[in-house]
């Protein structure tokens, strides 16, 4: 009987993992995945929410009791950009709720907002009266009131929570969170690191201090867990570990999430972890509005980018409908305009690669950020928004989530300059193409 390479890699023993230090280059394409053992491991790996936390609970007569407080908060998207937002328990997104299939949960919700609210448990199977739709399944929770939602978890998977009262305003202000339910019988293919990322978009106009809930398409901040790069935590793993990234989308846009360095398996989402025969290898997965997707891979050494593949979603504060100056001769424009706008700097004739230096020399409006931010070991990273780095190291201890710094590339594995010659002239280009 013939066996595919994918099946072969899944059935080799864990001892077949070759030490990463000896074969760093080969591991980029040939690191075998953790095999299916045919038996399930009891317990679970706790979820780590980037820039966030898991909500604590207490046991009350056999029920796991959580407490969420809806309130106005002051939130920092990145140093220099702070807004009045709404969230839960002093943060946006709210803390991740983490429980196990079969648990009975009680979630107390206190409303400290200036208007009524509710909470909808997105994708969770429960009695209709616990679904959290103001006017349809319950009266709204008035300011100052505390309500209780109580139900038994009858599924597992990656889920979310958010208001279903004045949803346009409350979600635009940041009211949302993740709800992770682990399978009661464990997992046949366990993970070593389990991350949670909630996608959102914001209209925080330059010079303002509160998001605009009326915007439908022209958002100017795109976030992982309400942070923009470089304020987003890295994802950290040890070489050979199995990593799961749970991605939820409560923004108003679909996001093609791209992971560098590996082919990940899409293994589940709202409907729980799928049977292994339904897993599919990808390098980019669209997470639609209101969806969640679980992406799993075996970590290979390096600093690997993870980001939305819509280019304007990897930028920070943007002005919309600004003229495009690429290719425009701006000679003399800067000096003339500085008579009226001291500090003005002409930029953009040859692209936006100099934006970070430009922004440092000429600060923008109050409470705004450069479109491109972040420094790497080789210079400006020229990214913002929905972007972060997966940092994998051979010598990282299990359970160590500290930032290990920048990757030290093995000799001979970095792209190198082979010529310092000037770019081809138009004549050279024509000759090359046979004109």
C-alpha positions as CSV (number, residue, x, y, z in Angstrom):
1,X,0.0,0.0,0.0
2,X,1.4,3.4,-1.0
3,X,1.6,6.1,1.7
4,X,1.6,9.9,1.0
5,X,4.4,12.0,2.4
6,X,1.9,13.7,4.7
7,X,0.7,10.3,6.1
8,X,4.3,9.2,6.5
9,X,5.2,12.3,8.5
10,X,2.1,12.0,10.7
11,X,3.0,8.3,11.6
12,X,6.7,8.6,12.4
13,X,7.6,8.6,16.1
14,X,8.4,11.7,18.0
15,X,12.0,10.4,18.3
16,X,12.3,11.1,14.6
17,X,12.5,14.8,15.2
18,X,16.0,15.8,14.2
19,X,17.7,18.4,16.5
20,X,17.1,21.8,15.0
21,X,20.6,23.1,15.5
22,X,22.0,20.5,13.2
23,X,19.5,20.9,10.4
24,X,18.1,24.5,10.6
25,X,17.7,24.9,6.9
26,X,16.1,21.5,6.3
27,X,13.6,22.0,9.1
28,X,12.0,24.9,7.3
29,X,10.3,22.4,5.0
30,X,10.8,19.0,6.6
31,X,10.1,19.2,10.3
32,X,7.7,16.3,11.0
33,X,4.4,17.0,12.7
34,X,3.6,15.5,16.1
35,X,2.0,12.1,15.3
36,X,-1.5,11.0,16.2
37,X,-1.1,8.5,19.1
38,X,-4.6,7.1,18.8
39,X,-5.2,8.0,22.5
40,X,-6.2,11.3,24.0
41,X,-4.2,13.2,26.5
42,X,-6.2,14.3,29.5
43,X,-6.2,17.9,30.5
44,X,-5.3,20.8,28.2
45,X,-2.7,23.4,27.5
46,X,-3.9,26.8,28.8
47,X,-4.6,29.5,26.3
48,X,-2.3,32.5,26.1
49,X,-4.0,35.6,24.9
50,X,-1.5,38.0,23.3
51,X,-1.3,41.2,25.4
52,X,-4.1,39.9,27.5
53,X,-5.1,37.4,30.2
54,X,-7.5,34.6,31.1
55,X,-10.4,35.5,33.4
56,X,-10.2,33.9,36.9
57,X,-13.2,32.0,38.2
58,X,-14.4,30.5,41.5
59,X,-16.3,27.3,42.2
60,X,-19.7,27.8,43.7
61,X,-21.7,24.6,44.4
62,X,-20.0,22.8,41.5
63,X,-20.5,25.8,39.1
64,X,-17.6,27.7,37.5
65,X,-18.5,31.4,38.2
66,X,-16.9,34.2,36.3
67,X,-17.5,38.0,36.6
68,X,-17.4,40.5,33.7
69,X,-17.7,44.2,34.3
70,X,-18.6,46.3,31.3
71,X,-17.1,49.8,31.7
72,X,-15.4,52.7,30.0
73,X,-11.6,52.4,29.9
74,X,-8.6,54.3,28.8
75,X,-6.8,52.1,26.2
76,X,-3.4,52.3,24.7
77,X,-3.1,51.0,21.1
78,X,0.7,51.7,21.1
79,X,2.8,54.3,22.9
80,X,1.5,57.7,21.8
81,X,-2.0,56.6,20.9
82,X,-4.6,56.4,23.7
83,X,-8.4,56.4,23.5
84,X,-11.5,56.3,25.5
85,X,-12.9,52.9,24.8
86,X,-15.4,50.5,26.3
87,X,-14.4,47.0,27.4
88,X,-14.6,44.4,30.2
89,X,-12.6,44.3,33.4
90,X,-10.4,47.3,32.5
91,X,-9.4,46.0,29.1
92,X,-10.3,45.6,25.4
93,X,-10.7,42.9,24.4
94,X,-12.0,41.6,27.7
95,X,-10.3,38.7,29.4
96,X,-10.5,35.3,27.8
97,X,-13.0,32.9,29.3
98,X,-11.6,29.4,29.4
99,X,-13.5,26.3,30.4
100,X,-14.0,22.6,29.6
101,X,-16.8,20.8,27.7
102,X,-19.3,19.6,30.2
103,X,-18.7,22.4,32.7
104,X,-21.6,24.3,34.2
105,X,-20.7,28.0,34.0
106,X,-22.3,31.1,35.6
107,X,-21.2,34.4,34.2
108,X,-22.1,37.5,36.2
109,X,-22.2,40.7,34.1
110,X,-22.2,44.1,35.8
111,X,-23.0,47.1,33.7
112,X,-21.0,50.3,34.5
113,X,-21.6,51.8,31.1
114,X,-23.8,54.9,30.6
115,X,-26.3,52.9,28.5
116,X,-27.9,49.4,28.6
117,X,-26.0,46.4,27.4
118,X,-26.1,42.6,27.1
119,X,-23.7,39.8,26.2
120,X,-24.1,37.3,23.4
121,X,-22.1,34.1,23.6
122,X,-21.1,33.9,20.0
123,X,-21.4,30.3,18.6
124,X,-22.1,28.7,21.9
125,X,-25.0,26.2,22.3
126,X,-27.3,27.2,25.1
127,X,-30.9,27.9,26.1
128,X,-32.5,30.6,24.0
129,X,-33.0,32.8,27.1
130,X,-29.2,32.9,27.7
131,X,-28.4,34.1,24.2
132,X,-28.1,37.8,25.1
133,X,-30.2,39.6,22.5
134,X,-31.7,42.8,23.9
135,X,-35.5,42.8,23.4
136,X,-35.6,39.4,21.9
137,X,-34.3,37.0,24.5
138,X,-34.0,39.3,27.5
139,X,-34.5,42.9,28.7
140,X,-31.3,44.9,28.5
141,X,-29.0,45.1,31.4
142,X,-29.5,48.7,32.7
143,X,-26.6,50.8,34.0
144,X,-25.7,49.7,37.6
145,X,-27.4,46.3,37.3
146,X,-25.7,42.9,37.5
147,X,-27.2,39.9,35.6
148,X,-26.3,36.2,35.6
149,X,-26.0,33.9,32.5
150,X,-25.9,30.2,33.4
151,X,-25.6,27.2,31.1
152,X,-23.8,23.9,30.6
153,X,-21.1,23.7,27.9
154,X,-22.1,21.1,25.4
155,X,-19.3,21.6,22.9
156,X,-15.7,22.5,22.5
157,X,-13.9,25.0,20.2
158,X,-12.9,28.6,19.7
159,X,-15.7,31.1,20.4
160,X,-16.2,34.7,21.3
161,X,-18.5,37.1,23.3
162,X,-19.8,40.6,22.5
163,X,-22.8,42.8,23.2
164,X,-26.1,42.5,21.3
165,X,-27.4,45.9,22.4
166,X,-26.4,49.1,20.5
167,X,-24.0,46.7,18.8
168,X,-22.7,49.3,16.3
169,X,-21.4,51.6,19.1
170,X,-20.4,49.0,21.7
171,X,-18.4,46.8,19.4
172,X,-16.8,49.8,17.7
173,X,-15.7,50.9,21.1
174,X,-14.0,47.6,21.8
175,X,-16.5,45.4,23.7
176,X,-15.6,41.8,22.8
177,X,-13.6,38.8,24.0
178,X,-12.7,35.2,23.4
179,X,-14.4,32.1,24.9
180,X,-12.4,28.9,24.7
181,X,-13.9,25.6,25.5
182,X,-11.5,22.6,25.7
183,X,-12.7,19.1,24.9
184,X,-13.5,17.0,28.0
185,X,-11.7,13.9,26.7
186,X,-8.5,15.7,25.7
187,X,-7.0,15.7,22.2
188,X,-5.4,12.9,20.2
189,X,-2.9,15.4,18.7
190,X,-2.1,17.7,21.7
191,X,-0.6,21.1,21.3
192,X,2.3,22.5,23.3
193,X,1.4,26.2,23.0
194,X,-2.1,27.6,22.5
195,X,-2.5,31.3,21.5
196,X,-5.6,33.4,21.1
197,X,-5.9,36.5,18.8
198,X,-9.0,38.6,18.3
199,X,-9.1,40.8,15.2
200,X,-10.7,44.2,15.2
201,X,-10.7,47.6,13.4
202,X,-11.1,51.1,14.7
203,X,-11.8,54.5,13.4
204,X,-9.8,56.8,15.7
205,X,-9.4,59.9,13.6
206,X,-6.1,61.8,14.0
207,X,-6.4,64.3,16.8
208,X,-9.4,62.6,18.4
209,X,-9.6,60.5,21.6
210,X,-12.7,58.3,21.1
211,X,-13.4,55.8,18.3
212,X,-16.0,56.8,15.7
213,X,-18.8,54.1,15.6
214,X,-20.4,55.5,12.4
215,X,-17.5,54.4,10.1
216,X,-18.3,51.4,7.8
217,X,-15.2,51.0,5.6
218,X,-12.6,53.7,6.2
219,X,-11.0,52.4,9.4
220,X,-7.5,53.6,10.3
221,X,-6.4,51.2,13.0
222,X,-6.3,47.4,12.5
223,X,-5.5,45.4,15.6
224,X,-4.6,42.0,17.1
225,X,-6.2,42.0,20.6
226,X,-6.7,45.8,20.4
227,X,-3.0,46.5,19.8
228,X,-1.1,47.6,16.7
229,X,2.4,46.5,15.8
230,X,5.0,47.0,17.3
231,X,3.0,47.0,20.5
232,X,1.7,43.4,19.8
233,X,3.4,40.7,21.8
234,X,5.4,38.1,19.8
235,X,4.3,34.4,19.7
236,X,7.1,32.4,21.3
237,X,7.8,28.6,20.9
238,X,10.5,26.0,21.1
239,X,11.6,24.3,17.9
240,X,9.6,21.1,17.3
241,X,6.6,22.2,19.5
242,X,3.1,22.0,18.1
243,X,1.6,25.5,18.2
244,X,-2.1,26.4,17.8
245,X,-3.2,30.0,17.0
246,X,-6.9,30.6,17.6
247,X,-8.0,33.6,15.5
248,X,-11.4,35.2,16.0
249,X,-12.7,38.0,13.8
250,X,-15.1,40.6,15.3
251,X,-13.9,43.4,12.9
252,X,-16.0,44.6,10.0
253,X,-13.7,43.1,7.4
254,X,-12.5,39.7,6.3
255,X,-8.8,39.0,7.0
256,X,-6.5,36.6,5.0
257,X,-4.1,35.5,7.8
258,X,-0.7,34.6,6.6
259,X,2.0,32.8,8.5
260,X,5.6,32.7,7.2
261,X,8.0,29.7,7.4
262,X,5.5,26.9,7.7
263,X,2.5,25.2,6.1
264,X,-0.1,25.3,8.9
265,X,-3.1,23.0,9.1
266,X,-6.5,24.6,9.5
267,X,-7.9,22.3,12.2
268,X,-11.1,23.8,13.4
269,X,-12.8,26.9,14.8
270,X,-16.3,27.8,15.8
271,X,-17.4,24.1,15.3
272,X,-14.6,22.7,17.5
273,X,-11.5,20.8,16.4
274,X,-12.4,18.9,13.2
275,X,-11.6,15.2,12.6
276,X,-8.0,14.9,11.5
277,X,-9.0,13.7,8.0
278,X,-10.6,17.2,7.4
279,X,-7.5,19.2,8.3
280,X,-6.1,21.0,5.3
281,X,-2.6,22.6,4.7
282,X,-2.5,26.3,4.0
283,X,-0.2,29.3,4.3
284,X,-3.0,31.8,4.2
285,X,-6.5,31.4,5.6
286,X,-9.3,33.9,5.3
287,X,-11.0,34.5,8.6
288,X,-14.4,36.0,7.8
289,X,-16.4,38.5,9.8
290,X,-17.9,36.7,12.8
291,X,-15.8,33.5,12.3
292,X,-13.0,31.8,14.2
293,X,-10.3,29.6,12.7
294,X,-7.6,27.4,14.4
295,X,-4.2,27.3,12.7
296,X,-1.7,24.6,13.8
297,X,1.9,23.9,12.9
298,X,5.1,22.5,14.2
299,X,7.5,25.3,15.1
300,X,10.8,25.8,13.1
301,X,13.6,28.0,14.3
302,X,13.6,31.7,13.2
303,X,11.7,34.9,13.5
304,X,8.7,34.5,11.3
305,X,6.1,37.1,10.4
306,X,2.4,36.6,10.9
307,X,0.0,39.2,9.5
308,X,-3.1,40.0,7.6
309,X,-2.3,39.9,3.9
310,X,-4.3,43.0,3.0
311,X,-1.5,45.5,2.8
312,X,-3.4,48.4,4.3
313,X,-4.3,46.3,7.3
314,X,-0.6,46.2,8.1
315,X,-0.4,49.9,8.6
316,X,-1.4,52.2,11.4
317,X,-3.2,55.6,11.3
318,X,-3.8,56.5,7.7
319,X,-5.3,59.5,6.0
320,X,-7.8,58.5,3.3
321,X,-8.1,60.1,-0.2
322,X,-4.7,61.7,-0.1
323,X,-3.2,62.4,-3.5
324,X,-0.5,59.9,-4.7
325,X,2.8,61.8,-5.3
326,X,4.8,58.8,-6.6
327,X,6.7,59.9,-9.7
328,X,5.8,63.6,-9.2
329,X,8.7,66.0,-9.3
330,X,8.4,67.9,-6.0
331,X,11.5,70.1,-6.5
332,X,11.1,73.4,-4.7
333,X,7.7,72.4,-3.2
334,X,9.0,71.8,0.3
335,X,10.6,75.2,0.6
336,X,7.6,77.0,-0.7
337,X,5.1,75.2,1.5
338,X,7.3,75.7,4.6
339,X,6.5,79.4,4.4
340,X,2.9,78.5,5.3
341,X,3.4,75.1,7.1
342,X,6.7,75.2,9.1
343,X,8.2,71.8,9.4
344,X,6.5,70.5,6.2
345,X,8.5,67.7,4.4
346,X,8.0,66.6,0.9
347,X,7.8,62.8,0.6
348,X,6.6,60.1,-1.6
349,X,8.1,60.6,-5.1
350,X,9.8,57.3,-5.0
351,X,7.5,55.4,-2.6
352,X,6.9,55.4,1.1
353,X,10.0,53.5,2.3
354,X,11.2,56.6,4.2
355,X,8.0,57.1,6.1
356,X,9.5,56.0,9.5
357,X,12.3,58.6,9.3
358,X,9.8,61.2,8.0
359,X,7.5,60.5,10.9
360,X,10.3,60.8,13.5
361,X,11.4,64.2,12.1
362,X,7.9,65.6,11.7
363,X,5.4,64.4,14.3
364,X,1.8,63.9,13.1
365,X,-1.4,65.2,14.6
366,X,-2.0,64.6,18.3
367,X,-2.9,61.0,19.3
368,X,-1.9,59.4,16.1
369,X,0.8,57.0,15.0
370,X,3.1,56.5,12.0
371,X,1.7,54.2,9.4
372,X,4.9,52.1,9.6
373,X,6.6,51.3,12.9
374,X,9.0,48.9,14.5
375,X,12.7,48.3,14.3
376,X,14.3,44.9,13.5
377,X,17.9,43.6,13.6
378,X,18.4,44.8,10.0
379,X,16.6,48.2,10.1
380,X,13.0,49.5,9.8
381,X,10.4,46.7,9.6
382,X,8.0,49.1,7.8
383,X,4.9,47.4,9.2
384,X,2.1,48.3,11.6
385,X,-1.4,47.2,12.3
386,X,-2.2,43.4,12.1
387,X,1.4,42.2,12.2
388,X,3.5,40.4,14.7
389,X,6.5,37.9,14.9
390,X,6.5,34.2,15.7
391,X,9.9,33.7,17.6
392,X,11.0,30.0,17.6
393,X,14.2,29.0,19.4
394,X,16.0,25.6,19.9
395,X,16.9,26.3,23.5
396,X,13.7,27.8,24.8
397,X,12.4,26.0,27.9
398,X,8.9,24.5,27.8
399,X,6.4,27.0,29.1
400,X,8.8,30.0,28.7
401,X,6.9,32.8,27.0
402,X,9.6,35.5,27.4
403,X,10.7,37.4,24.4
404,X,14.0,35.8,23.4
405,X,15.2,38.7,21.4
406,X,16.2,38.6,17.7
407,X,17.1,35.4,15.9
408,X,20.8,34.5,15.4
409,X,20.9,33.1,11.9
410,X,23.3,30.2,11.3
411,X,26.2,31.1,9.0
412,X,25.3,31.0,5.4
413,X,21.5,31.3,5.8
414,X,21.0,35.0,5.3
415,X,20.3,36.6,1.9
416,X,23.3,38.7,0.9
417,X,24.2,41.5,-1.5
418,X,26.0,40.4,-4.6
419,X,26.4,43.7,-6.4
420,X,26.3,47.4,-5.5
421,X,25.8,48.5,-9.1
422,X,23.2,51.1,-9.8
423,X,19.7,50.1,-11.0
424,X,19.5,49.4,-14.8
425,X,18.8,52.4,-17.0
426,X,15.9,52.5,-19.4
427,X,18.2,51.6,-22.2
428,X,19.5,48.6,-20.2
429,X,15.9,47.5,-19.6
430,X,15.0,47.7,-23.3
431,X,18.1,45.8,-24.2
432,X,17.2,43.1,-21.7
433,X,13.8,42.6,-23.1
434,X,15.0,42.7,-26.7
435,X,13.5,46.0,-27.7
